[in-house]
Amino acid sequence: MNQPDRYDRFAPREGESKVTFARDQKLPNAGVLSIMREDHTAGNLLRCALHEDPDVVFAGYRIPHPLEPLMEVRVQTTAGKTPVAAVSGALRRLAAEVEDLDGQWRQAVAQLQGAAAGVAAAGGGGGQQGQGQLGPMPPHYQQQQAPQQQPYGGGGGGGGGGGGYY
């Protein structure tokens, strides 16, 4: 197959540095972080977190080539904070946000499991009022079927107005 190994796109090679920083020679308090083996997901999250910092003047990322596992994040800050400190703060905020999201997820799953256990203990709920479940459908609704629609205009005699999806 003429494709790089998927594992190779994300796992760092032995001796490879995950992140390097190069100061910008023309702009004060600016530089480029080169991050190996990350993609647009991490780049956009980091960029958005950097934009929340009032000391960040500019933050952007790019992936120079889709077949190279490299992401470049350019950061410029005010004199009050270095670019590396701004990125470190952004990563800490992102980690806290992920922990909060994980806690909310686990709490919601526990609530749903508790509700499901309560319904099962009560005999399944069987269409009781106030449970958010529908009772049996009336017979005349059960007999009706939705009309079948031909995809992509098929069955309409060609040339438009065929009732298809497109």
C-alpha atoms as one frame of an Amber mdcrd trajectory, in Angstrom:
protein
   0.000   0.000   0.000   1.293   3.446  -0.871   0.330   4.995   2.465   2.285
   5.626   5.659   1.486   3.442   8.637  -1.306   5.013  10.733   0.532   4.327
  13.978   3.530   6.226  12.624   1.409   9.386  12.221   0.833   9.760  15.982
   3.468   7.837  17.909   6.761   9.723  18.292   9.852   8.003  17.048  12.632
   7.140  19.403  14.766  10.195  20.115  12.322  12.551  18.399  11.431  15.745
  20.246   7.675  16.330  20.426   7.883  20.141  20.674  10.535  22.666  19.684
  10.412  26.449  19.950  12.143  28.984  17.708  12.076  32.689  18.548  11.062
  35.090  15.821  14.018  37.312  14.917  11.901  40.216  13.636   9.013  40.483
  16.117   9.369  40.919  19.872   7.791  38.257  22.097   6.973  36.014  19.156
   7.967  32.571  18.029   6.973  29.343  16.374   6.337  26.089  18.196   6.875
  23.057  15.998   4.788  20.183  17.301   5.379  16.747  15.838   2.631  14.222
  15.141  -0.419  16.360  15.848  -3.230  17.395  13.531  -5.920  20.063  13.078
  -7.814  18.917  16.170  -4.978  19.837  18.516  -4.011  22.902  16.481  -7.447
  24.472  16.516  -7.983  23.726  20.221  -4.647  25.316  21.100  -5.281  28.322
  18.870  -8.697  28.957  20.433  -7.306  28.601  23.965  -4.520  31.059  23.132
  -7.058  33.591  21.852  -8.723  33.590  25.286  -5.530  34.978  26.857  -5.527
  38.813  26.896  -1.693  38.845  26.676  -1.729  37.032  23.318  -1.541  39.406
  20.366  -1.563  36.726  17.654  -2.029  32.961  17.593  -2.359  30.760  14.563
  -1.320  27.356  13.334  -0.614  25.649  10.069   0.219  22.203   8.822   2.820
  22.748   6.097   2.133  19.510   4.226  -0.562  16.867   4.805   1.915  13.987
   4.500   4.375  15.427   7.017   3.443  14.941  10.681   4.258  18.531  11.662
   2.168  21.388  12.994   3.522  24.909  13.441   1.918  27.240  15.987   2.889
  30.913  15.723   2.355  32.975  18.886   2.998  36.649  19.626   2.410  38.080
  23.097   2.626  41.389  24.915   5.699  42.234  26.963   3.997  40.853  30.073
   4.181  37.196  29.013   6.433  35.012  26.861   4.957  32.865  24.080   6.009
  29.695  25.902   4.215  30.839  29.082   1.096  31.661  27.051   1.088  28.197
  25.459   1.665  26.526  28.842  -1.272  28.437  30.334  -3.496  27.570  27.384
  -2.626  23.875  27.719  -3.385  23.957  31.458  -6.780  25.568  30.771  -7.547
  22.961  28.101  -6.612  20.127  30.473  -8.917  21.575  33.163 -11.721  21.912
  30.616 -11.309  18.279  29.533 -11.358  17.131  33.177 -14.557  19.128  33.753
 -16.147  17.643  30.632 -15.135  14.150  31.758 -16.743  14.742  35.162 -19.965
  15.981  33.576 -20.013  12.963  31.238 -19.516  10.474  34.068 -22.231  12.179
  36.146 -24.709  12.056  33.234 -23.943   8.381  32.572 -24.432   7.559  36.270
 -27.789   9.385  36.262 -28.935   7.510  33.150 -27.840   4.171  34.584 -29.696
   4.965  37.813 -32.833   5.934  35.884 -32.621   2.773  33.775 -32.219   0.647
  36.909 -35.274   2.358  38.441 -37.404   1.704  35.360 -36.286  -1.934  35.226
 -37.068  -2.394  38.941 -40.561  -0.946  38.401 -41.335  -3.517  35.722 -40.237
  -1.652  32.619 -42.519   1.347  32.788 -45.016  -0.078  30.268 -46.436   3.223
  29.017 -47.133   4.812  32.393 -48.075   8.470  32.515 -45.314  10.922  33.316
 -42.509   8.576  32.275 -42.008  10.092  28.823 -42.925   6.834  27.064 -45.604
   6.366  24.418 -48.367   3.847  24.811 -49.360   1.439  22.064 -50.157   2.992
  18.694 -53.792   2.985  17.538 -54.486   0.285  14.903 -55.081   2.721  12.028
 -51.569   4.226  12.525 -49.911   0.838  12.526 -51.358  -0.090   9.138 -50.192
   3.008   7.256 -46.831   2.958   5.548 -44.818   5.900   4.320 -44.706   6.187
   0.522 -41.458   4.981  -0.984 -39.389   7.690  -2.639 -36.930   6.876  -5.381
 -33.478   8.361  -4.773 -31.923  10.720  -7.322 -35.048  11.370  -9.341 -35.574
   7.743 -10.382 -39.107   6.766 -11.378 -40.135  10.268 -12.319 -39.838   9.945
 -16.070 -36.506  11.813 -16.302 -36.116  15.526 -16.873 -37.188  17.012 -13.545
 -40.172  16.909 -11.266 -39.465  13.279 -10.500 -39.845  13.590  -6.743 -36.342
  12.309  -6.014 -33.827  13.668  -3.559 -31.923  15.804  -6.072
